Amino acid sequence: MPLAVATRYARALADAVMASGSGLDPATAAGAVRDFAATLASSTELRTVLTSPAVAISRKRAVVSKITEAMGAHRLLKNFFAVAVDHNRMAAIPEIAAAFEAALDERQGRIRAQVVSAVPLGEAKQETLRAELVQKTGKQVRCEFEVKPELIGGVRVRIGSTIYDGSVRGQLDALGAKLAARV
């Protein structure tokens, strides 16, 4: 499914959740959508039933209704998943979930930063880095941490299309490029 379709559904859901009378906390909604996507991803049979054109929409709705009831999902989310079933969008739920979280972050003035380090960063270092990014960007920052030993040392941070590379690997690559340019 094209990313544009998933983004459209995610933004529509974010608009509904952020509306003044929704009665649904955005963080709770994001968690519930993430949980639904995880449930869908964990079962091949469930995915098959919800994405197969051979299964009647009424049966798919019944399955989704049972899942959302068991999750204790808010009425708004139950309706959203029912619409996704009606429009054959169940296969896109993982993409919709990711785009939904991004849309909520955008509406709440948060940005996402992918932080890659050579070794796991302790809680204190993560908080220090987050505070520095908040100061640098002037926005709330949600960091996603990942470890890649090939960086050798330091960290690489990506915010949108901007990359801050303080890794040893990045410095070695830059030095190599300079040396190659001199030859």
Secondary structure, DSSP 8 states (H G I E B T S, - for coil): --HHHHHHHHHHHHHHHHSTT----HHHHHHHHHHHHHHHHH-HHHHHHHH-TTS-HHHHHHHHHHHHHHHT--HHHHHHHHHHHHTT-GGGHHHHHHHHHHHHHHHTTEEEEEEEESS---HHHHHHHHHHHHHHHSSEEEEEEEE-GGG-SSEEEEETTEEEE--HHHHHHHHHHHHHHH-
